[in-house]
Each structure stands twice: as structure tokens, then as C-alpha cells.
């Protein structure tokens, strides 16, 4: 990258200031300095979690600040492989042939020429090993069926999209892939708990609702912690106000309050609902005045009897 491209323009500075996100600003400076974006490398250098770094990258992308600083992966463009390219490579590299066989077996059909091009792009362009791609295929099928119903099968384009996601996060070994899948299953389980808590029945989350949920879970909040935010949201607004709840959650993330115990100890705006029928809490001065009033009343009654 030349020196001219490394300069921060006034427009870019204004966008960074307006978004008021310190991690996004640091990430943009990191990318300008390095000339490319690697999620794991950026997270290590900025001392942030990969989830926080990924959210910051998404924000920069929405602001249009990643357009001039893109790594080959961020362009998300699969090369235009020809049939000869794919056949020639498959002949010399039997590992890709095994990937094709596994994909056709798992999807229950013969792959089209475009399917093969997308699958080959995951293998050749993204650099995912054959065993990792096979795990990717089965993970995508399981996730797709959980969202859309048993027996439904995803298109290869769906698998390719998740392949880009894995490549950007450098999920390039079986161990890394299995750990990623474990975390994703935990997130889906937490999301289902949240759906029950929000009393959302007989429908899936909308796209906007899913974005909120995914971002909150990616930041490191559990359903138990989000239940506290939900309680405060309903207490203060009378309903599930997603934007209001998001502001609460992000304020906690900025202060590193992620568990119910940390929130209870670190958030000065604690507001517990008063139990029905409970006596109002009175100060010591209120109690003293009440006792004095009672004494005067007794003295008055006593004086009346003596007379």
C-alpha cells in the first residue's frame, strides 16, 4: 500500500468520530497500518476478542471504510474457474475429489457445474483443507435444517458463504472448526432461551431481531445476563424495545460487565421492582417522626383519661 492510501481523510475521520466506537476506530488504524485485515491478528494486536473485532469490522464495512483497504478475502469474489481448471486439479489432487463425493452424498444430489466452481473456490481460493470442508458441509446442513425444518437442504452458495466466514476467522484446522461449531451450538441454544423469555412463539426471529441477538451473544453475554437487560427494558418502557435494550447491553459491554453478578455490582442504575404488597422502605428520619407522632398521640390520650 502506498503512503497516499495510508492517510486518514477528513471524511473518514468524521465517520469514525460519528460512530463513537473506540474499537472500530482502533481497528481502522490497525488496517491502515498493516495494509490488510486478519481477524485473529487484529484481535491479538488490539487486545480484543474476535467477536468484538468482527463486530467492529462489520461497523466499518457499513460505514464504507473498508472499501479501500481490503484483503483478498474481504472482496468475497470467487475466481472464475473453468471446467478444465477444476477437472485438471481434481485429477492431480484426489483430496478435492473426496470433498465432491462427500458433498454429493450429504446433499443427496449430483453437483452442478456452478456448485463445483463454488466448492472448488472454498478449497483452492479460501484454502480450507479437505477435512475441514467436509465438516463445514455437515455443519451447514445441520444449521440450515434447525432454522428451516428437517429434511431441508442448503444450496452450495449457503455453504460457500459460511466458508468465507471460516476463512476470515482463520478456522483452518479440525480442532478450530470443532471449537467454532461448539460455540455456535451454544449460541443457538441461548437464542432459543431468549425467544422463550421474550415470549416470541410460533415464529422465528426477524432478520433485525437476529442481528441484535447475534451481536449480544458475540459480545459475550449469556441469556441470564440478557434477562437482566430485558427486565429493565420492560420495567422502563413497558415492552420489549429492542433499541432500548441494545443501548443497555452495549453500555455494559463498554464497562466490561458481562455476568448478572458483575452487572448487579457495577451498574449504579439498579432498579428492582417492588414486590406486590410490600411495605414502602422508610428512612430513619421517617421512622423517628412516626414514633414521635405516636408518643404525642399516647400522651394526649393519657392526659384525657387523667382529667
N, C-alpha and C positions, 0 to 999 in steps of 0.2 A: 504494500500500500504506500502511495507517495505521501509526502508531507502535507500537500494541499487537502487530501482526503482525511487527514488526521485532525484537521482544525474543526473546532466546535463552532457552528454557525450561530448567529443570534436567534434564528428561528428555532433551532434545536434546543438552545439554552432556554428559550421561552417555554417550549413544550415540557422540558424536564422540570422547570420551576412550577409550571401549572399543575403537573400531575402530582407534585408533593410526595413523591415516593423515593426515599433515600436509596433503597436497594436498586431500583430501576436506574437512578442516576449513576450510582457506582458501577452498575453493570455496563451501562453505555460507555463510560470512560474506560472500563476494562476492555471492551470490544474494540474501541478506537485505538487503544494502546497495542493490543495484540494483533489486530487486523483480521480476527476471526472469532467465532463463538463456539466454545465447547462447554456444554452444561457442567460437566463434572469439574473441569479445570476452573471455570468461573466460580463455582460454588466453593472450591477449596481456597482460591485466592481471596475471595470476598468474605470468607468465613460465614457463609450462609448455607442453609440446607438446599439440596437440589430442588425441593418443592418450592421454596421461596424464590430461588433463582429462575426456575421455569415460569413462575407467575410474573416475575419482573420482565422476563423476555417477552412474554405474551403482551404485557402492557406496552413495551417498546414497539412491538410489532403493530399493535393497534394505533399507536401514535405515528406510525410511519417512519420510525427512527432506525429500523434495521434494513431499510431498502439499500443503502449504500455500503453497508458493512455486513455482508452475507458470506457464510462459509458455503462450500459446495452443497452441504446437506440442507442448509436453510432454504435454498432455492426450490426444493421439493420438486425437481423436474427429473423424471426418469429418462435416461438416454433413449434415443430412438433405435433400439436394436433391430436388426433384420433377422429373418428366419435363419439365414446362413450363420449369423453370429451365434445364435442360440444353439443350433444343431452342432456347429463346429466345437463350441465349448463343452457341450454335454457329452460329445464323443470322447473328448480328451479328459473330461473331469466327471467321473461317474458319481461324485457326491451330489451334483445338481440333478442328475437323473433320479437319484434316490429321493430327492426333495419333490420332484414332479410326481413320482409314484405315490408318495405319502399324501401329497395334496389331493390327487385324484381319488385315492381311497377314502380320505377323510371327508371330502366334499361330495363323493358319490357320483362323479361325472368326469368325462374327458375334458381337459382344459382347452380353451380356445387359444388361438394364436396371440390374442391380446393378453389373456390370462398368463400365458407363458412369458410374454415380454415383461409383465409386472413382476412375476415371481423371479425371473432372472435378474431384474433390477434390484430386488432385495438381496439377492445372492452376490451379484457382481458389483453393483454401484454402491450399495449401502454396506456391503462387506460382512453381512451376518453369516456365521458358519452354518453349515447344513443342519446340524443337530439343533441349533438354536431356532432356525426357521421352522423345523418340524414342530417344536414346542410352541412357537408363535402361532402356527396354523391351528393347533388344537385349542390353545388359549382363546383365540379369536372366535372359534366356533362355540365354545362353552359360554363366553361372554355374550355373544350375539343371541344365543338361544335363551339365556337368562332374561334378556331385555325384550325379546320378540316372540318367545314361545318355543316349546320343544319341537324339534323337527325342522325348524327354520335354519337355513344355511346362508352364511355371508358370501358376498361376491369377493373375488380376489382383490378388487380395489379396496375393500374394507381391510383385508389382511395387509395390503401394501401400506395403507395409512398408519396402521399400528406399527408396521416395520420401520417407518420413518421415525415414529415416536421412540422406538427402542434404540435406533441408531443414534439419535440426537442425545440420548441419555447414556450412550456407550454401554448398552446391555448386549454384550458380545460373547458371553460365556453362559454355559448351562446354569452355573451357580447364580450368576447375576439375574438370569431370566427367571429362575425358580423363586428367587427372593422378591423380584418385581411382581410376579404373579401372586405370591402370598400376600404382599401388601395391597394389591388391587382387590383381592377377595375380601380382605379386612375392610377396605373402603366400601365395597358394595354391601357388606353386612351392616356397617354403620349407617349407610344411606337408607337401608330398609328400616332400621330402628328410628331414624329421623322421620321417615314417611309416616310411621305409626304415631310418633309423638306429635307430628303436625296435623294428624287426623286427615291425611290425604288417602282416600280409599278409591278403589276401582279405576285408578288411572296411574300412569307413570308420571314422574316429574316432567315438567315442561323443559324446553332447552334452557331457558333463563334460570329456572329453579335448579336444574342440574349443574349449571355453571357455578352458582353460589355454593352448592353442596360440595362439588369437587374442589373448589378453591379453599373452603373452610377445612376440609379434611386434609388437603395437601399442605396447609399451613401447620398441621399437627394437632388439630382439635379432635377430641373424641365426641361421641354422641352425648356422653354425660356432661361434658363442658358446654356443648352447644345447647343442652337442655336449660342451662342457666341463662344463656342469652335469649332463648325462646321465652322463658318465663318473664324476663324483664321486658321483652318486646311486647308481649301480650298485656302485661301489667300497665305499661305506659301508653300503649296505642289501642288496646282493646282488640287486637287482631294480630295475625301473622303478617307483619310488614317486612318484606324481605330486605329492602334497602336499609331500613332502620336497624334490623338485626345484623346486617353486614357491617354497619358502622360500629356496633358494639364489639363484634368479633375482631375486626381489624384494630380497634383501639387496644384490645387485649394482646393481640399479636405483637404490636409495637412495644408493649411493655413486658413481653415475654411471659404472659400469664396464660397457661395452656390447660391446666387442670382445674377442676372445681375448687380444690383446696387453695391453689395459687390465686384464683380469681377472688375467692372469699377474703383472702388475706391482703391482696394487693389492690383491689378496686374499691376506692373510697365511696363509690356511689351505691353501696349495698342497700337494697330496698326489699326487705322481706314482707310478704303480705301478712296482715294481722289475722290470726285465726278467728273464725266466726264466734261471737260470744265472749271473746277475751276482754279482760278489763284494760282500759287505756293505761299506758305507762305514765306515771306521775313523777315529777321531780321531788327532791327532798323538801324544797320550799313549799310546794303544793301540799305535801303531806303535813308539814308544820302548820300551815294556815288552817287546814282541815281540823287538826287536833285542837288548835286554839278556839276555833268556832264551836267545836263540840264541848269544850270546857266551859265556855261562856254560856252555852245553852243549858248545861247541867247546873251551873251556878245560879242561873236565873230561875230554874225550876225549883232548886233547893230553897232559895230565898222566898219564893212564893209559898211553899209549904210552911216555912217557919212563921210567916206572917199570918 
